[in-house]
Amino acid sequence: MSETLYERLGGQDAIGAVVDQFYERVVEDEQVAHYFEDVDMQKQRAHQTQFISAVAGGPVDYSGENMEAAHDDLGITRPDFYVIVEHLDATLREFDVDPDDREAVLDAIAEYEGDIVTATA
């Protein structure tokens, strides 16, 4: 039986470490940091770790809000979505995630673009 993407990423602890570094990058980026100004980042990191773990095939059920509902009032633009995705890609590279696995994570996130992008630039 082949390993799941979740297992290849190193499981929940490794995904959590990636998420922590990812948000360090995001909140330092003036273009997108404002989306997180009034956000409980500990809770946000836990949700993101759970979300990535779930879409990567881990033994985790995502219990957060529906993606569209969670992002509806944020006014996220397509360019800002792509900046955030670039931060995730850079973080995955920093953690030496295999290129195919990195692409699989980014593809899984891209499936939610329509629910996350709620404003035009």
C-alpha positions, 0 to 999 in steps of 0.5 A: 500500500502506498503512502498518502500525501499526508504521510509523505509530508510527515504527518500532523506535526510536520504539517503544523511546522510548515503552517507555523512558518507559512504564517510567519511569512504571511503576516510579514507580507504587507500586501496580505497581512491585513487579512490576519490583523484581528485573527486568533493566529493560534486558532488559525494555525490549528485550523490550517494544519487540520485543513491541510492534513485533511486534504492531504489524505490524513486521518483528520476530518476538517471541522472548520467552517465551510470555506466559502462562509469562512472567507465570504466577508474577507474580500480576498482578491485573486492577486492576494490569494496567489501571494498567499499560495506563493508563501505556502510554496516557498515554505514547502520548498524551505522544508524540502518537500518533494516537488510532486508532493508540493504540487499536490498540496498546492493543487488541493488548495487551488480547488478552493480558490473559488470559495476563498477569492471573494473580491475583484482586484 
